[in-house]
Amino acid sequence: KLLRIKGIVNVDGASEPKVIHIVQHILYPVQTLDQWPDADRRTRLVFIVQDLDPGLVRATIDGALGKHRA
C-alpha cells in the first residue's frame, strides 16, 4: 500500500541535504545535494500510497521518531 517515498532530508551534522527515493521495497542509494534549494532547511517527504490511511502513516512516523500525539 506504500508505493513510494521521496524527499529531502536534513541530517544532523551534515550541511548539505540528503535525497531519498524509495519505490515499494527498493531503497535507492541516498544522494547528497551540493546545497539546499532554498532557505528552508526542514526535512520534506512525499508519500505516495494506495488505500492507506494518512493518519496511520503519520502515527507510524511519529512513533519511529519517539513523538506521541495527545
C-alpha positions as CSV (number, residue, x, y, z in Angstrom):
1,K,0.0,0.0,0.0
2,L,3.0,2.3,0.4
3,L,4.1,2.8,-3.2
4,R,6.8,5.5,-3.0
5,I,8.6,7.8,-0.7
6,K,10.8,10.7,-1.9
7,G,12.2,13.8,-0.4
8,I,14.9,16.0,1.0
9,V,16.2,15.1,4.5
10,N,18.1,17.3,7.0
11,V,20.6,15.1,8.7
12,D,22.2,16.2,11.9
13,G,25.9,17.1,11.4
14,A,25.6,17.5,7.6
15,S,25.4,20.9,5.9
16,E,24.1,19.6,2.7
17,P,20.7,17.9,2.2
18,K,20.3,14.2,1.5
19,V,17.8,13.0,-1.1
20,I,15.9,9.7,-0.6
21,H,13.9,7.8,-3.1
22,I,12.1,4.6,-2.2
23,V,9.9,2.6,-4.5
24,Q,7.9,-0.1,-2.7
25,H,10.6,-2.2,-1.2
26,I,13.6,-0.8,-3.0
27,L,15.7,2.0,-1.4
28,Y,17.8,3.7,-4.0
29,P,21.2,5.0,-3.0
30,V,20.9,8.1,-0.9
31,Q,22.3,11.2,-2.7
32,T,23.7,14.4,-1.4
33,L,22.8,17.8,-3.0
34,D,25.5,20.4,-3.2
35,Q,23.2,22.9,-1.4
36,W,19.7,23.4,-0.2
37,P,17.3,24.6,-2.9
38,D,16.1,27.5,-0.7
39,A,16.5,28.8,2.9
40,D,14.1,26.2,4.3
41,R,16.2,23.5,5.9
42,R,13.3,21.3,7.1
43,T,13.0,17.7,6.0
44,R,10.4,17.3,3.3
45,L,8.9,13.9,2.4
46,V,6.3,12.9,-0.1
47,F,4.4,9.6,0.4
48,I,2.5,8.0,-2.4
49,V,0.1,5.4,-1.1
50,Q,-2.9,3.4,-2.3
51,D,-5.7,2.7,0.1
52,L,-3.7,3.6,3.1
53,D,-5.0,5.9,5.9
54,P,-2.8,9.1,6.0
55,G,-3.3,9.1,9.8
56,L,-1.7,5.7,10.1
57,V,1.4,6.9,8.1
58,R,1.7,9.9,10.4
59,A,1.3,7.8,13.5
60,T,3.9,5.4,12.3
61,I,6.5,8.1,11.6
62,D,5.7,9.9,14.9
63,G,6.2,6.6,16.7
64,A,9.5,5.9,14.9
65,L,10.7,9.4,15.9
66,G,9.6,9.0,19.5
67,K,6.8,11.5,19.2
68,H,3.4,10.9,20.8
69,R,0.3,12.7,19.9
70,A,-2.2,13.6,22.6
